[in-house]
């Protein structure tokens, strides 16, 4: 178990946008560009996992609200 805080989607998105901007600006060595690309792939996976978790939670809340009488 790690003590790292759980990532927040908005923070992940902000970091990803920053990486894309740096890659688009150019002037990076191949190694640096590859490192940033790999970091971007990892951030994309994390973002997708967070979105999928939010979607599962929404579906669960919808099911609960349908079961609760008005």
DSSP file (Angstrom, degrees, kcal/mol; ACC not computed):
  #  RESIDUE AA STRUCTURE BP1 BP2  ACC     N-H-->O    O-->H-N    N-H-->O    O-->H-N    TCO  KAPPA ALPHA  PHI   PSI    X-CA   Y-CA   Z-CA
    1    1 A X              0   0    0      0, 0.0     2,-0.2     0, 0.0     0, 0.0   0.000 360.0 360.0 360.0 134.7    0.0    0.0    0.0
    2    2 A X        -     0   0    0      2,-0.1     0, 0.0     1,-0.1     0, 0.0  -0.655 360.0-141.6-102.3 158.5    1.4    3.4   -0.9
    3    3 A X        +     0   0    0     -2,-0.2     2,-0.1     2,-0.1    -1,-0.1   0.355  64.4 120.8 -94.8   4.2    1.0    6.7    0.9
    4    4 A X  S    S-     0   0    0      1,-0.1    -2,-0.1     3,-0.0     3,-0.1  -0.449  70.4-111.0 -69.7 138.9    0.7    8.6   -2.4
    5    5 A X        -     0   0    0     -2,-0.1     2,-0.2     1,-0.1    -1,-0.1  -0.353  38.3 -96.3 -67.4 151.6   -2.6   10.6   -2.7
    6    6 A X        -     0   0    0      1,-0.1    -1,-0.1    -2,-0.0     0, 0.0  -0.464  48.2-103.9 -67.0 135.9   -5.0    9.3   -5.3
    7    7 A X        -     0   0    0     -2,-0.2     2,-0.4    -3,-0.1    -1,-0.1  -0.286  27.6-136.8 -63.9 147.1   -4.7   11.2   -8.6
    8    8 A X    >>  -     0   0    0      1,-0.1     4,-2.3    -3,-0.1     3,-0.6  -0.891  13.0-131.0-104.3 134.1   -7.3   13.8   -9.4
    9    9 A X  H 3> S+     0   0    0     -2,-0.4     4,-2.8     1,-0.3     5,-0.2   0.884 106.2  52.5 -54.3 -44.5   -8.6   13.8  -13.0
   10   10 A X  H 3> S+     0   0    0      1,-0.2     4,-2.1     2,-0.2    -1,-0.3   0.869 110.1  48.7 -62.6 -36.2   -8.2   17.6  -13.4
   11   11 A X  H <> S+     0   0    0     -3,-0.6     4,-2.4     2,-0.2    -1,-0.2   0.902 111.2  49.7 -68.6 -41.1   -4.5   17.3  -12.3
   12   12 A X  H  X S+     0   0    0     -4,-2.3     4,-2.4     2,-0.2    -2,-0.2   0.929 112.1  48.3 -61.8 -45.3   -3.9   14.4  -14.6
   13   13 A X  H  X S+     0   0    0     -4,-2.8     4,-2.6    -5,-0.2    -2,-0.2   0.900 110.5  51.3 -63.0 -41.5   -5.4   16.4  -17.5
   14   14 A X  H  X S+     0   0    0     -4,-2.1     4,-2.0    -5,-0.2    -1,-0.2   0.916 111.4  47.1 -62.4 -44.1   -3.4   19.5  -16.7
   15   15 A X  H  X S+     0   0    0     -4,-2.4     4,-2.3     2,-0.2    -2,-0.2   0.903 112.3  50.6 -64.1 -40.9   -0.1   17.5  -16.6
   16   16 A X  H  X S+     0   0    0     -4,-2.4     4,-2.5     1,-0.2    -2,-0.2   0.915 109.4  50.1 -64.3 -43.1   -1.0   15.8  -19.9
   17   17 A X  H  X S+     0   0    0     -4,-2.6     4,-2.2     1,-0.2    -1,-0.2   0.889 109.9  51.8 -61.9 -38.6   -1.8   19.1  -21.6
   18   18 A X  H  X S+     0   0    0     -4,-2.0     4,-2.2     2,-0.2    -2,-0.2   0.905 109.8  49.0 -64.3 -42.5    1.6   20.4  -20.4
   19   19 A X  H  X S+     0   0    0     -4,-2.3     4,-2.5     2,-0.2    -2,-0.2   0.923 110.4  50.3 -63.0 -44.3    3.4   17.4  -21.8
   20   20 A X  H  X S+     0   0    0     -4,-2.5     4,-2.8     1,-0.2     5,-0.2   0.917 109.6  51.5 -60.6 -43.2    1.6   17.8  -25.2
   21   21 A X  H  X S+     0   0    0     -4,-2.2     4,-1.9     1,-0.2    -1,-0.2   0.921 110.4  48.3 -60.4 -44.4    2.5   21.5  -25.3
   22   22 A X  H  X S+     0   0    0     -4,-2.2     4,-1.1     1,-0.2    -1,-0.2   0.900 113.1  47.9 -63.6 -40.2    6.2   20.7  -24.6
   23   23 A X  H  < S+     0   0    0     -4,-2.5     3,-0.2     1,-0.2    -2,-0.2   0.898 112.2  48.8 -67.4 -39.9    6.2   18.0  -27.3
   24   24 A X  H  < S+     0   0    0     -4,-2.8    -1,-0.2     1,-0.2    -2,-0.2   0.813 103.7  61.0 -69.8 -29.8    4.5   20.3  -29.8
   25   25 A X  H  < S-     0   0    0     -4,-1.9    -1,-0.2    -5,-0.2    -2,-0.2   0.853  94.2-163.7 -65.5 -34.5    7.0   23.1  -29.1
   26   26 A X     <  +     0   0    0     -4,-1.1    -1,-0.2    -3,-0.2     3,-0.1  -0.304  52.5 114.1  82.4-168.7    9.8   20.9  -30.2
   27   27 A X        +     0   0    0      1,-0.3     2,-0.3    -4,-0.1    -1,-0.1   0.584  53.9 130.0  77.4  10.3   13.5   21.4  -29.6
   28   28 A X        -     0   0    0     -5,-0.2    -1,-0.3    -6,-0.1     2,-0.1  -0.660  62.4-111.7 -95.0 151.2   13.7   18.3  -27.4
   29   29 A X     >  -     0   0    0     -2,-0.3     4,-2.8     1,-0.1     5,-0.2  -0.373  33.5-109.1 -69.7 161.5   16.2   15.5  -27.8
   30   30 A X  H  > S+     0   0    0      1,-0.2     4,-2.6     2,-0.2     5,-0.2   0.911 120.4  51.2 -59.4 -42.5   14.8   12.2  -29.0
   31   31 A X  H  > S+     0   0    0      2,-0.2     4,-2.4     1,-0.2    -1,-0.2   0.919 111.9  46.1 -62.0 -44.1   15.4   10.7  -25.5
   32   32 A X  H  > S+     0   0    0      2,-0.2     4,-2.5     1,-0.2    -2,-0.2   0.915 113.0  49.8 -66.0 -42.6   13.5   13.6  -23.8
   33   33 A X  H  X S+     0   0    0     -4,-2.8     4,-2.4     1,-0.2    -2,-0.2   0.907 111.9  48.5 -62.6 -41.5   10.7   13.4  -26.3
   34   34 A X  H  X S+     0   0    0     -4,-2.6     4,-2.7    -5,-0.2    -2,-0.2   0.908 110.6  50.9 -65.0 -41.9   10.4    9.7  -25.8
   35   35 A X  H  X S+     0   0    0     -4,-2.4     4,-2.2     2,-0.2    -2,-0.2   0.920 112.2  46.7 -61.4 -43.8   10.4   10.1  -22.0
   36   36 A X  H  X S+     0   0    0     -4,-2.5     4,-2.4     2,-0.2    -2,-0.2   0.891 111.4  51.9 -65.9 -38.9    7.6   12.7  -22.2
   37   37 A X  H  X S+     0   0    0     -4,-2.4     4,-2.3     2,-0.2    -2,-0.2   0.932 110.0  48.4 -62.4 -45.5    5.6   10.5  -24.6
   38   38 A X  H  X S+     0   0    0     -4,-2.7     4,-2.1     1,-0.2    -2,-0.2   0.901 111.3  50.3 -61.8 -40.5    5.9    7.5  -22.2
   39   39 A X  H  X S+     0   0    0     -4,-2.2     4,-2.5     1,-0.2    -1,-0.2   0.893 109.3  52.4 -63.2 -39.4    4.8    9.8  -19.3
   40   40 A X  H  X S+     0   0    0     -4,-2.4     4,-2.5     2,-0.2    -2,-0.2   0.886 106.9  51.9 -63.5 -40.0    1.9   11.0  -21.5
   41   41 A X  H  X S+     0   0    0     -4,-2.3     4,-2.2     2,-0.2    -1,-0.2   0.923 110.8  48.1 -62.2 -43.7    0.8    7.4  -22.2
   42   42 A X  H  X S+     0   0    0     -4,-2.1     4,-2.3     1,-0.2    -2,-0.2   0.910 112.0  49.1 -63.8 -42.0    0.8    6.6  -18.4
   43   43 A X  H  X S+     0   0    0     -4,-2.5     4,-2.9     1,-0.2    -1,-0.2   0.890 108.9  53.5 -64.7 -38.2   -1.2    9.8  -17.7
   44   44 A X  H  X S+     0   0    0     -4,-2.5     4,-2.5     2,-0.2    -2,-0.2   0.916 109.2  48.4 -62.0 -42.9   -3.7    8.9  -20.4
   45   45 A X  H  X S+     0   0    0     -4,-2.2     4,-2.4     2,-0.2    -2,-0.2   0.928 112.3  48.7 -62.3 -45.0   -4.2    5.4  -18.8
   46   46 A X  H  X S+     0   0    0     -4,-2.3     4,-2.3     1,-0.2    -2,-0.2   0.929 111.6  49.5 -61.0 -45.6   -4.6    7.0  -15.3
   47   47 A X  H  X S+     0   0    0     -4,-2.9     4,-2.4     1,-0.2    -1,-0.2   0.909 110.8  49.7 -59.7 -43.7   -7.1    9.5  -16.7
   48   48 A X  H  X S+     0   0    0     -4,-2.5     4,-2.6     1,-0.2    -1,-0.2   0.898 109.8  51.1 -63.3 -40.4   -9.1    6.8  -18.4
   49   49 A X  H  X S+     0   0    0     -4,-2.4     4,-2.2     2,-0.2    -1,-0.2   0.907 110.5  49.2 -63.1 -41.0   -9.2    4.7  -15.2
   50   50 A X  H  X S+     0   0    0     -4,-2.3     4,-2.2     2,-0.2    -2,-0.2   0.911 112.2  47.9 -64.7 -42.0  -10.5    7.7  -13.3
   51   51 A X  H  X S+     0   0    0     -4,-2.4     4,-2.5     2,-0.2    -2,-0.2   0.906 111.1  50.5 -65.5 -41.0  -13.2    8.4  -15.9
   52   52 A X  H  X S+     0   0    0     -4,-2.6     4,-2.4     2,-0.2    -1,-0.2   0.894 110.1  50.7 -63.6 -39.3  -14.2    4.7  -15.9
   53   53 A X  H  X S+     0   0    0     -4,-2.2     4,-2.1     2,-0.2    -1,-0.2   0.903 110.4  49.0 -64.0 -41.2  -14.4    4.8  -12.1
   54   54 A X  H  X S+     0   0    0     -4,-2.2     4,-2.4     2,-0.2    -2,-0.2   0.900 110.7  51.0 -64.6 -40.3  -16.6    7.9  -12.2
   55   55 A X  H  X S+     0   0    0     -4,-2.5     4,-2.4     2,-0.2    -2,-0.2   0.916 109.3  49.8 -64.1 -42.6  -18.8    6.3  -14.8
   56   56 A X  H  X S+     0   0    0     -4,-2.4     4,-2.3     1,-0.2    -1,-0.2   0.905 110.9  50.6 -61.0 -40.7  -19.2    3.1  -12.7
   57   57 A X  H  X S+     0   0    0     -4,-2.1     4,-2.6     2,-0.2    -2,-0.2   0.904 109.6  49.9 -64.6 -41.6  -20.1    5.3   -9.7
   58   58 A X  H  X S+     0   0    0     -4,-2.4     4,-2.5     2,-0.2    -2,-0.2   0.923 110.7  49.5 -62.6 -44.7  -22.8    7.2  -11.7
   59   59 A X  H  X S+     0   0    0     -4,-2.4     4,-2.3     1,-0.2    -2,-0.2   0.918 111.7  49.5 -61.0 -42.7  -24.3    4.0  -12.9
   60   60 A X  H  X S+     0   0    0     -4,-2.3     4,-2.5     1,-0.2    -2,-0.2   0.915 110.7  49.3 -62.7 -43.7  -24.4    2.7   -9.3
   61   61 A X  H  X S+     0   0    0     -4,-2.6     4,-2.4     1,-0.2    -1,-0.2   0.888 109.9  51.7 -63.7 -38.6  -26.0    5.9   -8.1
   62   62 A X  H  X S+     0   0    0     -4,-2.5     4,-1.8     2,-0.2    -1,-0.2   0.912 109.8  49.1 -63.4 -42.0  -28.6    5.7  -10.9
   63   63 A X  H  X S+     0   0    0     -4,-2.3     4,-1.3     1,-0.2    -2,-0.2   0.920 111.6  49.7 -62.9 -42.7  -29.5    2.2   -9.9
   64   64 A X  H  X S+     0   0    0     -4,-2.5     4,-1.5     1,-0.2     3,-0.2   0.901 110.3  49.6 -63.1 -41.1  -29.8    3.2   -6.2
   65   65 A X  H  < S+     0   0    0     -4,-2.4    -1,-0.2     1,-0.2    -2,-0.2   0.822 108.2  53.6 -70.5 -28.7  -32.1    6.1   -7.1
   66   66 A X  H  < S+     0   0    0     -4,-1.8    -1,-0.2     1,-0.2    -2,-0.2   0.792 110.0  48.4 -72.7 -26.8  -34.3    3.9   -9.2
   67   67 A X  H  < S+     0   0    0     -4,-1.3     2,-0.3    -3,-0.2    -2,-0.2   0.751  94.0  87.4 -83.4 -25.8  -34.7    1.5   -6.2
   68   68 A X  S  < S-     0   0    0     -4,-1.5     2,-0.1    -5,-0.1     0, 0.0  -0.597  83.4-123.1 -76.9 130.0  -35.5    4.2   -3.7
   69   69 A X              0   0    0     -2,-0.3    -2,-0.1     1,-0.1    -1,-0.1  -0.450 360.0 360.0 -70.6 147.4  -39.2    5.0   -3.6
   70   70 A X              0   0    0     -2,-0.1    -1,-0.1    -4,-0.1    -2,-0.0   0.492 360.0 360.0 -66.1 360.0  -40.1    8.7   -4.2
